[in-house]
């Protein structure tokens, strides 16, 4: 009987340790605890929307923030509050988030196209259009390529 009890205790401890090691550093936070730059971004480009969810996350040792707005838009921010990704699931990207050079080039290549998702990556941007095409631009607004799924 003692052997079963010890085995049960060891199994429980092992399960607990395994569960704790699987946890990541995600913490739900209030809107007011977002970096000032992130709040300013939201209030500038999404003034009529409210924050329904905000989370502070540690990804690969770097602090990041994830926000969900009342219109379904997901926004990821770096620790500094600079935007990393804006995904407008049910709408299109508001004007002003990407540079005018990119907007002008996009209007020339795909007249009438609208951006539904923007990702700021090392060295540039990846923009997803409503049609599903992915436009890759350099940080200075130079067109690089288009990808189709």
MIKOLSE-849337 format. One record per atom (N, C-alpha, C, CB): x, y, z. Coordinates in steps of 0.02 Angstrom, whole numbers, padded with zeros to 5 digits, always signed. Each point is the difference from the previous one (the first is absolute). Last residue first. Glycine has a CB too. Layout:
! MIKOLSE-849337
XYZ
...
END
This chain:
! MIKOLSE-849337
-00061+01630-02617
-00007-00065+00034
-00031-00051-00047
-00012+00057+00109
+00173+00162-00168
-00069-00024-00002
-00002-00068+00035
-00025+00062-00108
+00192+00175+00097
-00007-00072+00010
-00074-00017-00001
+00107-00006+00068
+00079+00215-00154
-00068-00019+00020
-00001-00076+00006
-00053+00102-00057
+00263+00096+00081
-00033-00054-00037
-00071-00009+00024
+00110-00058-00017
+00037+00257+00057
+00047-00056-00006
-00032-00055-00043
+00051+00027+00112
-00076+00260-00073
-00033-00064-00012
+00053-00054-00010
-00100+00058-00052
+00134+00172+00200
+00014-00032-00065
-00035-00068-00005
+00110+00059-00005
-00101+00092+00202
-00059+00001-00043
+00010-00029-00069
-00034+00099+00062
+00187-00089+00135
-00005+00065-00032
-00059+00006-00048
+00124+00009+00011
-00070-00214+00104
-00017+00050+00050
-00008+00070-00030
+00062-00068+00084
-00112-00138-00245
+00058+00018+00042
-00023+00056+00048
+00083-00032-00093
-00260-00151-00007
+00032+00065-00011
+00060+00008+00045
-00110+00050-00034
-00087-00240-00069
+00059+00008+00041
+00034+00066-00021
+00016-00127+00012
-00275+00001-00024
+00047+00047-00030
+00058+00010+00048
-00093+00059-00064
-00111-00250+00013
+00045+00028+00050
+00052+00043-00035
-00019-00099+00078
-00251+00005-00129
+00068+00011-00024
+00041+00032+00056
-00040+00013-00119
-00198-00053+00135
+00044-00053+00025
+00072+00007-00024
-00098-00073+00004
-00100+00223-00032
-00001-00056-00048
+00042-00059+00023
-00018+00082-00091
+00011+00126+00211
-00064-00034+00006
-00006-00060-00045
-00050+00108+00030
+00298-00042+00039
-00057+00035-00030
-00064-00040+00010
+00076+00052-00085
+00168-00031+00222
-00048-00046-00029
-00060+00039-00025
+00038-00093+00076
+00237+00148-00021
-00069+00023+00001
-00044-00052-00034
+00037+00120-00001
+00220-00077+00119
-00039-00050-00038
-00073+00020+00009
+00087-00095+00017
+00167+00234+00009
-00070-00014+00016
-00026-00058-00042
-00016+00120+00031
+00282-00040+00059
-00056+00020-00042
-00068-00021+00026
+00077-00005-00093
+00152-00034+00192
+00016+00024-00067
-00060+00020-00042
+00097-00072+00006
-00146-00083+00193
+00068+00027-00007
+00012+00020-00073
+00041-00073+00096
-00292+00081-00037
+00052-00050+00010
+00068+00032-00007
-00076-00091-00044
-00202+00141+00078
+00064+00035-00005
+00053-00051+00018
-00050+00115+00029
-00209-00139-00129
+00050-00026+00046
+00065+00038-00013
-00054-00115+00004
-00233+00126-00058
+00067+00028-00010
+00046-00028+00053
-00047+00106-00050
-00215-00147-00076
+00049-00018+00051
+00067+00031-00018
-00061-00108+00025
-00132+00149-00157
-00035-00028+00058
+00047-00017+00057
-00086-00045-00078
+00068+00221-00152
+00044-00040+00043
-00041-00026+00059
+00102+00067-00035
-00182-00002-00228
+00001+00024+00069
+00042-00049+00042
-00114+00056-00012
+00071+00028-00268
+00015-00052+00050
+00004+00032+00070
+00063-00067-00087
-00097+00184-00130
-00058-00017+00040
+00013-00052+00054
-00067+00027-00098
+00240-00023-00098
-00049+00053+00012
-00061-00025+00039
+00038+00055-00107
+00214-00139+00081
-00065-00032+00012
-00052+00054+00015
+00057-00104+00045
+00162+00172-00110
+00004-00071-00017
-00067-00036+00004
+00117+00001+00041
-00098+00231+00021
+00022-00007-00069
-00001-00073-00023
+00071+00102+00014
-00117-00047+00211
-00055+00026-00042
+00017-00006-00074
-00031+00080+00091
+00197-00136+00067
-00054-00049+00002
-00058+00021-00045
+00033-00031+00117
+00145+00181-00084
+00021-00056-00041
-00055-00053-00005
+00120+00022+00033
-00157+00162+00110
+00001+00021-00070
+00019-00058-00046
+00031+00117+00037
-00023-00154+00196
-00070+00009-00021
-00003+00019-00074
-00032+00035+00116
+00243-00046-00015
-00028-00067-00008
-00072+00005-00026
+00074-00044+00093
+00034+00244-00039
+00035-00031-00058
-00029-00069-00014
+00105+00065+00028
-00175+00053+00165
-00034+00023-00061
+00032-00030-00062
-00032+00106+00058
+00050-00241+00178
+00022+00062-00032
-00038+00016-00064
+00112-00020+00049
-00232-00117+00151
+00059-00011-00043
+00015+00064-00038
-00028-00124-00012
-00142+00147+00162
+00041-00048+00036
+00063-00018-00040
-00103-00046+00055
-00078+00195-00132
+00053+00029+00041
+00044-00049+00036
-00074+00094+00013
-00187-00144-00085
+00051+00040-00034
+00051+00027+00050
-00083+00032-00090
-00048-00261+00148
-00013+00072-00005
+00058+00036-00035
-00068-00005+00105
-00005-00255-00148
+00047+00041+00036
-00016+00074-00008
+00088-00088-00016
-00289-00089-00006
+00063+00014-00034
+00042+00048+00041
-00054-00019-00111
-00137-00178+00187
+00001+00066-00032
+00067+00008-00035
-00077+00048+00089
+00022-00236+00049
-00066+00013-00029
-00003+00068-00033
-00050-00073+00086
+00255-00015+00017
-00036-00059-00024
-00063+00015-00038
+00046-00059+00097
+00187+00182-00047
-00070+00023+00000
-00043-00056-00030
+00034+00123-00011
+00219-00096+00124
-00041-00046-00039
-00073+00020+00008
+00084-00094+00015
+00187+00179+00028
-00069+00023+00006
-00041-00044-00047
+00034+00120+00028
+00229-00116+00100
-00048-00030-00046
-00069+00030+00013
+00067-00108-00006
+00125+00203+00108
+00035-00055-00033
-00045-00031-00054
+00066-00023+00105
-00042+00277+00038
-00039-00056-00025
+00043-00050-00038
-00100+00075-00007
+00181+00077+00219
-00004+00004-00073
-00038-00061-00026
+00110+00065-00006
-00050-00031+00237
-00066+00024-00020
-00006+00010-00074
-00009+00054+00110
+00194-00150+00027
+00003+00073-00006
-00069+00030-00014
+00117-00010-00041
-00079-00227+00046
+00002+00028+00068
-00001+00076-00001
+00064-00101+00037
-00176-00007-00249
+00064-00012+00033
-00002+00031+00070
+00062-00003-00112
-00291-00078-00014
+00047+00055+00011
+00065-00026+00029
-00097+00079+00017
-00147-00159-00161
+00058-00020+00041
+00047+00059+00003
-00012-00123-00033
-00267+00082-00023
+00061+00040-00008
+00053-00027+00047
-00066+00103-00033
-00195-00160-00088
+00054-00023+00044
+00061+00042-00014
-00046-00118+00005
-00238+00148-00048
+00070+00012-00020
+00047-00025+00054
-00036+00100-00067
-00212-00095+00074
+00034-00062-00019
+00072+00009-00020
-00109-00040-00035
-00048+00208+00125
-00019-00016-00069
+00035-00063-00025
-00019+00121-00020
+00061-00030+00241
-00071-00019-00004
-00023-00016-00071
-00019+00072+00099
+00279-00111-00030
-00047+00055+00003
-00071-00024-00012
+00090+00078-00040
+00158-00182+00137
-00058-00014-00043
-00049+00057+00011
+00016-00128+00005
+00267+00081+00038
-00062+00035+00014
-00054-00023-00049
+00063+00099+00046
+00204-00154+00064
-00050-00020-00049
-00066+00031+00022
+00060-00109-00027
+00228+00137+00072
-00069+00010+00020
-00046-00021-00056
+00033+00095+00077
+00239-00147+00021
-00045+00022-00054
-00070+00006+00029
+00071-00056-00089
+00212+00007+00160
-00068+00017+00020
-00039+00027-00059
+00040+00025+00117
+00170-00205-00117
-00019+00069-00014
-00072+00011+00021
+00081+00006-00097
+00032-00221+00105
+00034+00046+00045
-00016+00073-00010
+00089-00083+00004
-00195-00091-00131
+00072-00006-00011
+00039+00050+00042
-00022-00040-00116
-00208+00098+00150
+00012-00045-00057
+00074+00000-00015
-00115+00021-00047
-00080+00057+00238
+00073-00001-00008
+00014-00054-00052
+00024+00039+00121
-00247+00129-00058
+00027-00065-00016
+00076+00005-00003
-00105-00031-00065
-00149+00159+00136
+00073+00009-00002
+00030-00069-00005
-00003+00108+00068
-00253-00010-00139
+00043-00050+00032
+00073+00020-00008
-00086-00090-00023
-00199+00168-00007
+00071+00020-00006
+00041-00050+00040
-00030+00123-00014
-00240-00073-00090
+00048-00047+00028
+00070+00028-00010
-00077-00098-00023
-00116+00218-00043
-00037-00053+00034
+00048-00050+00034
-00093+00013-00082
+00087+00259-00007
+00043-00058+00011
-00040-00052+00039
+00105+00072+00000
-00216+00112-00172
+00023-00009+00068
+00043-00063+00004
-00102+00060+00046
+00030+00133-00251
+00002-00069+00025
+00024-00001+00072
+00022-00043-00116
-00034+00237-00033
-00068-00020+00020
-00002-00070+00030
-00044+00074-00089
+00250+00032+00004
-00029+00041+00053
-00070-00021+00023
+00065+00092-00047
+00150-00178-00088
-00062-00036+00015
-00038+00038+00055
+00053-00111-00032
+00156+00194-00052
-00024-00036-00059
-00065-00038+00011
+00118-00010-00032
-00014+00147+00208
+00007+00037-00063
-00034-00036-00057
+00108+00046+00041
-00096-00145+00176
-00044+00058+00003
+00003+00042-00065
+00016+00002+00124
+00130-00189-00100
-00070-00023-00001
-00047+00060-00002
+00032-00103+00065
+00197+00151-00043
-00014-00031-00065
-00073-00020-00005
+00119-00042-00005
-00042+00119+00213
-00006+00055-00048
-00016-00026-00070
+00081+00067+00068
-00036-00224+00101
-00064+00033+00011
-00012+00057-00049
+00008-00031+00122
+00201-00074-00128
-00052-00046-00023
-00069+00031+00009
+00074-00099+00030
+00113+00215+00055
+00000+00002-00074
-00054-00046-00029
+00123+00025+00002
-00085-00023+00234
-00033+00061-00023
-00004+00003-00076
+00041+00058+00102
-00035-00299+00017
+00046+00057-00008
-00037+00060-00030
+00097-00081-00016
-00246-00083+00159
+00036-00003-00064
+00050+00058-00003
-00099-00056-00058
-00060+00025+00237
+00067-00026+00010
+00038-00012-00065
-00041-00053+00104
-00191+00128-00091
+00044+00052+00028
+00071-00023+00011
-00099+00048+00053
-00078-00198-00121
+00020+00044-00054
+00051+00053+00024
-00113-00018-00054
+00108-00208+00192
-00049+00051-00017
+00028+00043-00056
-00046+00001+00119
+00118-00263-00093
+00010+00065+00032
-00056+00048-00020
+00124-00019+00000
-00030-00261+00007
-00052+00046-00022
+00008+00065+00038
-00080-00097-00028
+00276-00081-00029
-00038+00031+00054
-00052+00047-00030
+00098-00010+00080
+00103-00198-00135
-00055+00041-00025
-00039+00026+00059
-00007-00067-00108
+00224-00084+00067
-00009+00061+00038
-00052+00045-00031
+00118-00008+00038
-00117-00267-00047
+00041+00054-00025
-00018+00063+00038
+00009-00054-00115
-00020-00229+00163
-00029+00067+00005
+00047+00051-00031
-00062-00033+00106
+00115-00201-00078
-00036+00016-00062
-00030+00070+00001
-00025-00122-00012
+00138+00028+00201
+00049+00014-00052
-00033+00017-00066
+00079-00077+00057
-00212+00014+00129
+00031+00065+00011
+00050+00017-00054
-00016-00016+00122
-00087-00198-00126
-00049+00053-00013
+00030+00069+00009
-00090-00076+00037
+00219-00110+00021
-00009+00001-00072
-00048+00056-00019
+00021-00124-00006
+00009+00083+00234
+00061+00029-00030
-00006+00006-00076
+00067-00047+00095
-00241-00063+00018
+00001+00070+00018
+00060+00035-00030
-00059-00027+00106
+00043-00205-00130
-00051+00033-00040
-00001+00075+00013
-00069-00105+00001
+00210-00028+00132
+00025+00002-00068
-00049+00037-00046
+00061-00108+00020
-00129+00067+00201
+00054+00050-00002
+00028+00007-00071
+00028-00027+00119
-00187-00142-00083
-00032+00065+00008
+00052+00056-00004
-00090-00052+00071
+00167-00170-00071
-00035+00015-00062
-00032+00069+00002
-00022-00123-00016
+00122+00044+00212
+00051+00015-00050
-00032+00017-00067
+00080-00077+00060
-00222+00005+00112
+00028+00065+00017
+00052+00020-00052
-00020-00021+00123
-00071-00193-00141
-00052+00050-00014
+00027+00070+00012
-00090-00082+00031
+00225-00099+00028
-00006+00005-00073
-00050+00053-00019
+00030-00121-00010
-00010+00070+00236
+00061+00034-00023
-00002+00010-00076
+00065-00050+00095
-00241-00073+00000
-00003+00069+00023
+00061+00039-00025
-00066-00037+00102
+00061-00194-00140
-00050+00033-00042
-00004+00074+00019
-00065-00108-00012
+00200-00026+00147
+00030+00006-00067
-00048+00036-00048
+00067-00106+00019
-00140+00046+00197
+00046+00057+00002
+00030+00013-00068
+00024-00025+00120
-00156-00167-00093
-00041+00060+00000
+00043+00063+00000
-00089-00063+00059
END
